[in-house]
Amino acid sequence: MTKITHSLIPLIVLMGVCFIFTSGCTGGEPSPPADDSPPADVVGPGQDPNYADSYYWLSLPSAEKAVDVFYVYPTVSSNATGFMDVTGDEERALAQGIFTAQASVYEPHANVFAPYYRQMSTQVKMDEGSLATDTKEFKRGAADVQEAFDYYIANLNDGRPFIIAGHSQGTMALIELIKNRFGDDDDLRNRLVAAYLIGYTVTDADLEAAGLTAAEGANDTGVVVTYNTQSPTSAGGPMLMPGAHCINPLTWTTDDTYAPASENLGARFYNDSTGAFLREVEHYCDARIDPGTGALTTTIPAGEDLDIGPYSEGVYHRYDYAFWYRNLEQNVGDRIDAFEKKT
């Protein structure tokens, strides 16, 4: 029996009283000030990040490739203030860990930009029936993401096509971003290769507000790629809500076509909080969409003992990138190729 453990910190998102766990790795950390300390004006989580300063970027690459990725990491913070302290070494290191586990999918094909942001921490307590997106803590983190994106577009992108990508709380913030920035901006929509909004529900209303459509194949562009992974017998987790869109990352179809494990090019597992590589397994698991719930269902190999956090049986939220790693990596390249041929 193989035991896979992940020490990344959970995000508490209550729809009732629900807990969202995320997954993660070592990214391209830009050069901070020489003494590796925060700028003198930084006072803690409440200080507005200055995205003109490389200190506030988890990854700030040289633009050597023709396409960019703007990536937003999932929850890593357990800060007692309710916000991630983007100047705290421990929390910054956790963001670097998840970057390697997830954003490395995009790095072979694109320049990956990733800001630090004051995400909602696991210490936020919510009333029954409320949503994380209604809290001041989430809204401030999402505002940081939008500010970072605006700075990126104005100062770093230089007119290149781009992908936006995230997971869990990162995807939640990006959903707000596309609704607020893309709906009335033809240029942004026209330069969008795809949006990989993984690990949270994307609905028709979200897409309509953004002026975008859900992906329907392996090569369509300007579309949203989204899914939430669980076992066929799972009751599901709080990330999967009514109206969720889903695409199968093995077949790149949106119906209930079954994809055997032989179509899985490789699952890749990391320690999400440190970025340490653990193992890669070819043909790890199968995939099929449940048309009733919008879940991406899979059966993992017999004998696997995965740490799924506090969820009910078979909620594989932590593994939304890991299970489909090589298929995702290939698809990023395929969509970029399709975009370049179209333009």
Order of alpha helices (4+ residues) and beta strands (2+ residues): beta-beta-beta-beta-beta-alpha-beta-alpha-beta-alpha-alpha-beta-alpha-beta-beta-beta-beta-beta-beta-beta-beta-alpha
